[in-house]
Amino acid sequence: MRILVTGGAGFIGSALCRHLVGDLGVGVVNVDKLTYAANLASLAPIADNPLYAFVEADVCDVAAMADVFRRYEPDGVIHLAAESHVDRSIGSPGEFLQTNIMGTAVLLEACRAYLDRASAATREAFRFLHVSTDEVYGALGDDGLFDEETAYDPSSPYSASKAASDHLVRAWHRTYGVPALISNCSNNYGPYHFPEKLIPLTILNALESAPIDVYGDGRNVRDWLYVEDHARALFLALTRGRPGEKYNIGGRNERTNLDVVRRICGILDGHRADAGPHERLIRFVTDRPGHDHRYAIDPTKAEADLGWRAAEDFDSGIEKTVRWYLDRRDWWEPIRRGVYRGQRLGLVAGAS
């Protein structure tokens, strides 16, 4: 079996590649443009494995995508390539529209052309899994959960671009018969996470005794999913899911942002007592524009249909995550010195 993974040098993509090759012995062709958040060091555990191949290419490149399908003849696609940081989408929405919408369209067309010339057996077995986000659903109140029938109501350029790509996938399935399905996940965290997102940014700022910014009052709620649990779910969705269906993948781990930050500080206090208490570094800053109040996923369908369940709860997963960053300065220090130094992103021009 050979799976084409787009965006496989990113956070979730690299976890998926490591799982497929290292745990399952599945062949992987990783296609990645190597933007700022991509990191080939995240793939070091499998880089020399003969089951793994890497192609540096942009999913928006029509000729490159056609060539990848022609050369590797994959048995399935897991499409993760995307611009993913809400704060960056506020400042540079065009990049999100191009990669997330047009990139998905190019990939779907390349897939369709490949299947048109493939054998009947290949067409029957082939699956296209589009990996999306719970942010397409917008915000929840204090109660309720997102399920697969929740109406779309995106709030940011990022979530709007992912909602548009979800609609393209469904349209290509209904119009052209592309055997496609969609997964919508909650917030991921874990090892190898580029440190612009809340959890790795909090860890690294705390380690460097830098301010830990909490947006607004810190009461925004997210449902947290350990990235290795997500990687397992994606393979099961590809191999057990039904074309035309969508699956919500969540960890059943709701926490406010402030609770997450305080938990990280508490763990670091235990590891670095001489530097604590780390909560002294917390400061409340102007909220993100269009900041959704609460996300929460109902993963019942994925659990029932795919035979999947998250193995990590938040306490076990965040402990593993903090320890990983403590042990892997070799991975994150080059990022902090060069690509991203921890500055705030996503402020609308003129805002404080």
N, C-alpha and C positions, 0 to 999 in steps of 0.2 A: 504494500500500500504506500502511495506517495501523495502527500498533501501539500498543496500550495498555501503558504501562510503569508499574507501581506502584513507589513508592519512588524515583522518578527524580531527586529532589533529594539523595539520599544519595551515598555514595562510588562504589559500583559502578553504581548507577542513573544518575548523572550522566555517568559515562564511557560507558555504553551509549547514553544519549540523544545525546551529542555524536557518537558513532560513527554512529548511525543517521541523524541529520539531516545532520551535517556531512560525513561521509565517503561515505555511501551514498545520500543523497537520499530517505530513507524518512520518511514522516509519523509523528509521535509525539504521543500524548496522555499527558502525564506527570501521574499522580495521586499526590499526596504530602500527608501530614498536616502536614508541616513541624515535626517534633519537633526536639529539641535538636541532633541530628547532621545534619539537613538544611540545605542552604545553597544558596539560589538563585544566589549568586555563582558557583557551580560550573557554572552553565548559561549564563553570560553570552555565551560564543561562539555560542550558537544562539538566544538569547532572542528576537531579532527576526526569526528565520527564519519565513516563512509556513507551513513544514511542521511547526512546533512549536506545541503548545498545552499550557497548564498548568491543572490543576484542583486547588485545595486541598481535599482531602477525606480522610476516614479510611476505610480499607478495611473497617473494622468497621461502617460506616454503610450499612445495607441500602438505604435510599432513594437515597443518593448514588451508590452503585455501580450501581443499576438505571438511574439517570439518565445516568450516564456512558456506559453501553452504548447507551442509547436515542439519545443525542445524537450520538455519534461513530461508532457502528457499526464497531468495529475489525475488522481481518482476523486479528488474533492478540493474545495477551496474554503479556507477560513479567513475571512476578510476583516482585518484589524487596522489596516493602515488608515490613520486619521490624525488630524490636529485635534487635541483633546482637552486643552486647558482653558476653562471658562474665562479666566482673567485675560489670557492672551487674545481670546476671541473678541473681547470688548475693544481692545486696542487695534486689532488687525483682522477684521472679519473676512476680508477678501480671501486670505489664505485658507480659511476654514471652508468657505464656499467652494473654492477650487478643488481642494483635496478631498473633502468629505462628500461633496455632491458629484462633481464631475469625475473624480477618481473612481467612485463607485459605478457611475455610468459606463466609463471606459472598461472597467473590469467585467461588468455584466455583459457588455457587447463582445469582449474577447472570449468570455465563457460561452456565449451563445454560438459564436462562429466555430469554436472548438467542438462543441457538441453536435453541430450540424454535419461535421465531417467524421465524427466518431462512430464506432461500431454500436450496434444496438445494445450490446452488453454493457459497454462503457456508459452510454446514456442512461441506462436503467439504474446503474449503481452510483452514478455521480451525484454529489450534493454540493451546494453552495451555501455556506453559513455566513451571514452578515452579522457582525458583532456590534451591537449598539448599546445604548445607555438608558437608564431609568429617567434621565433628565428630559427626555422627549415628552414625558407626561406632565411636566410642569410641577406645581407645588401641591402638597397635601396640607390639610389642616392638622389639628392635633390628633385626629382619629383617621382610621381607614388605611388601606394598602393599595398599591398599584397592582392590578392584575393585567392579564393579556388583553382584556377588553376596555381598559381605561383609555379615554379619549386623549389625543395628543394636544398639548398646550405648552409648547416650549417657550422659555423666557429669555434665553441668551442666544447670541449668534451661533455659539457652539451647538447648543441643543437643537436650534432650528435647522442647522445644517445636517445633524444626525437624523432628525425627523424626516427631512427631505430624502435622505439616502434610504431610510427604511421604506418610504413610499415607492422609490424607484425599484427596490428589490421586489416588493409585492407586485408592482406593475409588470416587471419582466417575468415573474412567475405566471401571472394570469394571462398576459398577452402572448408571450413566446414559449411558455412551458419550461422555462429554466427551473430546475428542481431546487429552489431556494427556500431558505428558512431564516428566521431572525431570532437573535437572543438580545435581551435587554438586561443589563446587569446593574447592580448597585455599586457604590464606591469601592474600588479595589485598594488594597494596601499590602505591603510585604516587602521582601528583599528586592533590590535592583530598581527601586522606584525613583524616577528623576525628581530631584529635590525642589520642585516648584509647588508641589501639592502639599496639603495640610500636614499629613503625618511625617513624611521625611523632612520637610522644611522645619517643623517643630523640633524634631530630634536634633538636626544639625545646628539650628540656632541655639538650642539649649547646650549642646556640647561646646559651642564656641562662646557661651555666655552673652549671646546677642539677644535683642528683644524678640519676643514671641508674639506676633501680631494675631489678635483674635478679632474677626470682623463683627461690627455691631455689638450686640450684647452676648454673642456666643451661643445663643439658644437655638440656632438652626440645627436641624436633626438630619443625620445621614444614616443609611443602613450599610454597615461595613462588611466587606467580603474579602477574605484572604485570597491572594492572587493564585496560589497553587490549587485551592478549591475551585476557583473559576476555570483554571486550565483543564482540570478534570471534567468539569461540566461541558466545556466547549467540544471536547472530543466526543463525549456521549451525545451531545446535541447533533453533531455531524453524522454520527453513525446510527443513532437510534431515533432521532427526530424525524418528523414527517414534513415533506415539502409543503409549503404554503402556511405552515404553522409558525407561531412565535412562542418563545419561552422566556419567562422572567427568571433571572438567576440572582438570588440574594442570600445573604448570610444570616438573616433573622437577628441582626445585631445593631439595633438602633442606639445611637448615642448623640448627644449634643456635641457641637464642636468644642465647647468649653470643657465638657467631660473628657473628650479625647485628649485635649492638651494637658489637662490636669493628670490624667492617667499616665501619660508619657513622662511628665515631670516626676511623678511618684516613682516610676520604675528607675529613672535616672538617678534619683536620690539614693536608691538602694545600691546602685553600681558606682556612684561617684559622690559619696557622702561629703567629701571635702569641698565639693563645688555647689552643694545645695544650700537652701531649698530652691529648686529650679522654678517654682511658681512665681518667684520674685521677678522673673523676666517677662511675665505676661503683661501685655498692654492692649487695651481695647482701642480699635481704630475705626475710621469711617467705613461703613458697610459697603460691600460690593454692590454695584448697580444691578437691580433685578434679581437680588439674591433670594432664591426659593427658600421657603421656610422649612419644609420637611419633605424628605423622600423616604419611602418604605416599600419594600418589595414583598409581594406574596409569591414565594417560589413553589407553591403546592403542585402546579402543573409540571414543572421541571422535575420535582422530586418523584412524582408518580409516573410520568411517562418515560423519563430518562434513567430512573433508578439512581439518582444522584442526591447527595445531601452534603452540606458543608461539614467538614471534619473539625475545623477550628472555630471556637467561639472567640469573641473579641479579646477576652483576657489572655487566652493562650496565644492567639495570633499576634497581638501587639507586643507581648513579651518576646516572642521570637524575632519580631521585626526590629525592636530596639537593640537586641543583642547582636543582630546581623550588622547594623550600622556601627555599633561599637567595635566589631571585629573587622570591618571591611573599609577602613580608611583608604586603602589602596584603590577602591572603586569610586568613592565619592569625593575625595579630596581634589582630584584633577578637575572635576566638574565645578566645585566651589571656587577653585582658583581661576577658572577660565570661562566656561560656557554660561554659568549662572551663579551669582554670588549671594543670592537670597533676597534681592531687592523686591519691593512690592510691585506687582503687575496689575493691569486692569483698571486703572483709574481713568475715568472719562476726563478729557481735557477740561481744565478749569476747576475740577473738583480738588478738594484738599486731600 
